[in-house]
């Protein structure tokens, strides 16, 4: 049980760290770094909101926002003059963050 809890936390923290290092070293301008940071926050927020969604329409909207964030990330990586190593690592790290956020253990509400 302890291993199941630690794996998502490790994936999320290492994914965020790797993502930020790749973006910080690869992007020359501050606006580009802010764009990629916004895509990370947007994706993690969409997953966190989807896990708490009680309405099916809101859950569908959360999935749409996550799809939009992943598309914008891939489009931004495709158009940035980054080395191929930074591009691949940034995309893999972003998806590791999404995996860690999706598998993060939920707290049980005490009534």
ABEGO torsion letter per residue (X at the ends): XAAAAAAAAAAAAAAAAAAAAAAAAABABAAAAAAAAAAAAAAAAAAAAAAABABAAAAAAAAAAAAAAAAAAAAAAAABBBBAAAAAAAAAAAAAAAAAAAABBBBBBBX
